[in-house]
Amino acid sequence: MTNHSTPADVLASPKKLPWYRKLGMQVLVSLLLGILVGFAFPKFASQLKLLGDMFLALIKCGVAPLVFLTIVHGIASAGDVKSAGRVGWRAIVYFEVVSSIALVIGMLAGNLLETGRGMTAVAGAVPPPAAAKAAPQGFLEFMAHIIPDNFVGAFAKGELLQVVVLAVTMGIGILAIPEDKRVKINVGLDYISEVLFSFINLVMKLAPIGTFGAVAYSVGSSGAAVLIALTQLVLSFYGVVFLFIAVVLGTIARLCGFSLWRFLRYIKDEIFIVLGTASSESALPRLLIKLERLGCGKQTVGLVLPTGYAFNLDGTSLFMSMGVMFIAHAYGVPITLEQQIGILLLMLLTSKGAATVSGGSFVVFAATVTSTGILPIEGLAVIFGVYRFMSMAIATCNTIGNSVATVVIAKWSGTFDAAVAERHLYPERFPDTAAADADQRQPRGVPMTKAG
């Protein structure tokens, strides 16, 4: 697909929508209204659970095919990444290692902080039927359950864990097909995925209604306990994201010989865009240009950064693992160490491709919670009430993580010009470069890089 955008177009400020048309603002307003209605009319609010349930049902309709196509397409596309040689396999190794670290950190934080504990106990509530009926599963039972005996049945029954297994198998099978045919298959997957993404985006427009019903019901039935639990979740999540960026990414940057603080200052405009839009994709075109200007090889930037949007979602990994533990604590569902390990392995797969659709982190999180079979899906609606606040940190962490990954892999692969990078990271030493950056706000003679 040809992109006729110029660097000036890409680095220009995006058009702003009126505040009342922004989904995040609509969700925020509905969240506040839900809290007010829950406190003022608790009996009426308890009947609004239907709105949240209907919204969740619509999401569940698209989750299975969306996760299937995302994983299949991601694995099929990885064949192209591997064919790129040393850059490709280094990128895949880095993505999987750092994503795994993020998942483990999120799970540890969820266990240590115990956010959500007592949310239902305060109001004397009991876990939902979905949680009460779920029998404890050992690791062997968990592994045996993931193998489907019917391709269509896995989708029809909503067995999303089995759908993931089918997707992985299908993706590996596509890699065995000749490259000319595989390209056509990938194009077809793109078209089908576009339809599903459009469906999910349409459903997400109904999020304010679902949020209003879910939050009103939660506050009306549990009172202030749910608000305290959600506030703890948001604050603890921001703290964990900050520590991950400062400690994990900071350590990686230091080991690779550059300052994370200097680098963040260089891409600060893109970070602010992501914070404002809560979408990591909003800064992708600009980052493609700025990272190449920083001294990273064009091929490396064009390969690593877009691929990272599917395989290296650090913020999404933190959110998913902390969210799972929040729901478990909130509804009093015990999760053994074996089950936590199984869920971590599941999230390594389901977290891939979350950035390809608006609210993708929540969609794949919903898929993960549903796939476990032991966590109540009612907790999804409660978390979605504050998802907008969390999505800002999720998108920012994803963007910073992928930007750092691009520089690290460029240095690792020998496609990084340290002298050029120094001129941009230390503008006080090179006033000419600093003045050019401030004046132009764009690279000279750098064409728009194709991100796909």
N, C-alpha and C positions, 0 to 999 in steps of 0.2 A: 504494500500500500504506500503510495507516494505522499509525502508530507511536504507541503509547500511553505511551511512556516519559516521565517527568517529568525536569526538570533535576536533581532530587535523585537520581533513579535513575541518570541518565547520569554524574553526577560522583562517584557512589559508587565505592569501590574494587572492582575486579572480583574474582570468586571465584577462589581459587587451587586448582589441581589438585595432587594429590600429586606429588612430584618424579619418581617413577618412571613417571607417566603423561604427562609432558611429552615431546613429540617431540624437542625439543632435547637434553634430558638423555639420552634413549635413544640418540640419534645420538652424543652425546659418549662414552657408555659403550661403544658398539659401535666407535667410533673407537679408543679406548684398547685394547680387546680385539683389534682388528685389528692394531694396532701390536705388541702382545705376541706374538700368534700368528705374525705375519710374521717377527719376530726369532727366536722359539723354534723354530718349525717351518717353515722356508722352503719345503721341498718340498711339504708339505701345503698351505701358504698359496697356492702357485702354482695349486692346483686350485680355489681358492675364487673365482677370477675369474668363474665361472659365476653366482654370486649377484649380483655387480655387473652382469653382462650382462643377466640376467633383469629386474632392476630398471630398467635403462635401456630395455629393450625395452618394458616396460609404460608408461613415460613417453612413449616415441616413439609408442605407439598413440594417445595422446590429444593429442599436440602439434599435429598438422596441423589437426584440426577445432577445437581450442581457439583456436589462433592465428587461424584463419579467422573464427570467430564474434566473437572479441574485436575484431579490426580492423573488421569489418563493422559491429558494433554501435557501436563508437567513432565511426566516421565518420557513421553514421546519426544518432547522438545529437548530433553536432556541429551538425546543422541547427538543433536547438533552441538550442544555444549561440549561433550566429550570429544567430538571431532575437531574442535578448535584447539586441541592439544594441551599443552601444559597449563594454559590459562583456565581451560575448562575444568580439568580434574582438580586443580587447586581451588577453584571457586566452589565446587561441590563439597570438597572436604571441609573447607572453612565454614560454609553455610551450615552443614550438618552439625559440626562441633559446637559452634556458637549458639545455634538454635537449641541444641540439647542442653547447653549450660543455662540458657535462659529458662527453659522448662523446669529444670531441676531447682534453680533459684526460686522461681515462682512457687513451686510445690513446697519447698522448705519454708518460704515465707508464710504460706498459707497454714502450714502445720504449726509454726512457732507463734504467729500472731493470733491464730484462731479467730479471725474476723467472722462475724455472723453467729458465733456461739451464743445461745440463749435468745435468739430472735423470736422463735416461736414459743420457747419455754416461758418467757415472761408473760405472754398472754394465755398460757395454759393450753396452747394449741398442740396438736399431734401431727406427726409427719403425714404428708399426703398419701393416698392409697398407693400411688406408684412406688413410693419408697417403702411403705409397710409391706407390700407384697413381694418385694425383691429379696430373694434368698441370697445369702452370702455366697460368693463364688470364689473358689480357689484359683490359683494360676492355671492349673491343668484344665479345669472346667471352662475358664475364661478363654484359653487358647482353642479348646475343642469347639466352642460355640462360634468362632469367627469363620469357620469354613462352611460356606453355603452348599446346599444340595440342589438348589434351583436358581438359575440366573435371574429370572423375572420375579420369583418368590421373594428374593432378598429385598427388592424394591417395594413389592406389594405389601410385605409385612412390616416395612419400615426398619429392617435390620441393617442399620447403617454401618455397623462394624463389618458385616459381611459385604456390603457394597464397597467398602474401602479395599477389602481383599480382592474383590473382583476387579476393581479399578487398577490396582497394582499389577495383577496378572495380565490384564488387557494391555496396559502400558508397556510392559516388558515384551509382550507378544508383538506389539507394533514395531518395536526396535528391531525385530528380526526380519521385517519386511524391507525389500529394496528401497533405497532412499527416494527414488523418483515417485514411488507409490506412497511412501510415508509422508511426503510433502503434501500430496493431495488429501490424505487422511487428516493431516493437521489443519489444512484449510477448512475441511468439512467440520471438524471439531470446533474451529473458531466460530463458524456460522451458527452452529447449534448452541454453543456457549453464549453467544451474543443474545440469542432469544431468551435463554434462561436468566442471564444477567438483567435483561430488560424486565422480565417478570419479577425478579427479586427487587429491583429498584422500584417498581410499581408498588409492591407490597410494603416496602420501607416507607413509602409516602403515607401509609396508614399507621405508622409507628406512633404518632401523637395520640391517636384514639386508643390503641392498645396500651400505651403507657398510662394514660389517664385511668383506664379501667383497672389495670393491674396495681397501680400505686394506690388508688382509692380503696380497692379491696384490701390490700396489704395493711394500709394504715387503719382502715375501719375495723379490721379483725385483730391486728396485733398492736395497734396504737403506736406509741413513740419508740417501741423496741425496734421496729423495722427501720425507722429513720436513723437511729443511733448506729445500727449495724451497717447501713449503706454509707453513712458518713465515715465510719471506720474503714470500710472497704476502699472508698475513693482515696482517703488520705494515705492509707498504708500502701496502696498501689502506686501513687505518685512517689512515695518514698522509695519503694523498691525499684521503680524505673530510674530515679535519680542515681541510686547506688549502682545499678547495673551500668549506666552510661559512664559514671565517674570511675568505678573500680574496674569492671570487666573491659569495657571499650577503652578506657584510659590506659589500662595495663597493656592491651594489645597495641595501641598506638605508640606507647613508650618503647615496647620491645621492637617495633618496626622503625623507630627513629624519628618520630614526629610528635608534635604537641597536639593533644586532643583539643585543648582550649583554643589554640591558634586556628586549628582547622574548623572548629565550630564558629569562630568569629568570621572566618572566610565564607561560610555558607549560612550566615545568620539570617539573611533575607529569605532564603528558602525555608528555614526553620519556622520563621514567623508566618509564612504562607500556610505551612502545614498546620500550625497551631490554630490559625484562623478558620481553616476549612475542615480540619479534622480528617484530612485525606492525604496520605503519603503520595498518591499519584499526582496531586496538584503541583508538586515541585519537581517531578521527574524530568520534563523537558529542560528546565533550567539547570538541573544538576548534571545532565548529560553534557551540557556545554561547559559549565564551570569546572567540572572535574577534568575534562580534557584540557582546559586552559591551565589548570593547576600543574599539568605535567604528566598526567596519566595517558598511556597510549590509547589512541582512538578505538582500536579493536577491543582492548581491555574494557574501556568504559562502556562501549556498545554491547558487550557480552555480559559483563559482571553486574552492572547496575540494574538493567531490566530483569535479568534472571533472579537477582536477589529479591525482587518484589514478589516472587513466587516461592523461593526456597529459603529466604533469610529474613523472617519476620520476628525479630526479637521481642518487640512490644506485644505482638499478638501472642507469642509463646508465654510471656509473663502473665498476660491477662487470662489466658485460658487455664493455666495451672492454678493461679490464685482464685479464679472464679469457681473452679471445680471444688476446691477446698472450702470456699465460702458457702456454697450450696450444701455441701455435706455437713458443715458445722451448723448452718442455720436450721436445717431440718432434722438434725440429730441422726444422720445416716453414717454409721461407722464404715470406714474404708481401711482395709488392711494394707500392709506394706506391699504384698503381692499384687493387690488390686491397683495400688498407686503406680507400681511399675508398669502394669498393663496399660493403665490410662496414659502414662507418659509415652509409651510406645505408640499408642493410638494417636496421640496429639502430634507426634513427629510427622505423621502422615496427613492428618486433617488440617494442620496449620498451614500446609502448603497452598498457595494460591489465594489466601484470604484477602489480599489487597486488590484483587481483580474486580471487586464489586463493592458498591457503597455499603458500609456496614458489614463488610465481609468477615471481620473478626468475630462479630456476634453470630453471624450465620454459621461459621464453622464451629464456634463454641457451642451453639445449639445442637449441631450435629454430634459433637463429642459427648455432650451431656446425655442426649437421647441414646447414643450408642452404648453407653455404659450399662444401661438396664437397671442400675441401682440408685440413680439420682433422680429426684422429682423434677420434672420439667417445669413445674410451677415456679421454681426458683429463677428460671430464665426471664420471666416477665418482671420479676422484682429487680433483677440486675439491670434490665434494659432501661429502667427508670433513670439510672445514673450513667448509662453507657456513654451518653454524649460527653460527659466530663472525663470519662476514662478514655474515650476514643481519641481525644486530643493528645494524651500522653502516649497512647498506643501508636498513632501515626507518626508522632515525633520520634519515638524510639526506633520505629521501623526505618524511617528516613535516615537518621544519624547512623544506625547500624549498617545500612547498605552503602552509605557514602564512605564510611570508614573501611568497609570491606573492599570497596573498589580501589582505594589507595593501597591497602595492605597487599592485595593480590597483584596490583601493578608492580609494587616493589618486589614482591616475591617472584614475579615472572620476569623481572628485568625490563619492564616497559614503563618505567617511571623516571622522569627527569627531575632529580632532586634540586638542581640549580634553579630551574624554572619555578618549582614549588616554593623554594625559599623566598623568591622575590614577592610572591603573593601572600605567604604566611607571615612574613616579617616586613610589612610595608614601611615601617620606620627606618629600615636600613636602605630601602630602595624607593626614594620619594617619587622618582619618575613613574615607576610601576603603580604606586599607590595613587598618583594623580590620574593616570590613565584609567585605572579601575573606577575611581570615583566619577570621572567625567563620562566614560562610555557606558558603564554598567553592563557591558557585553564584550565578548571577544571579537577581535577583528579577523575577518577572513575565515571564520570557522563555520562550516555549513551545519545545518540542522541534522543531528544524528538520528538515524532511524532506530527506534526503540522496540524492535520486535523481530 
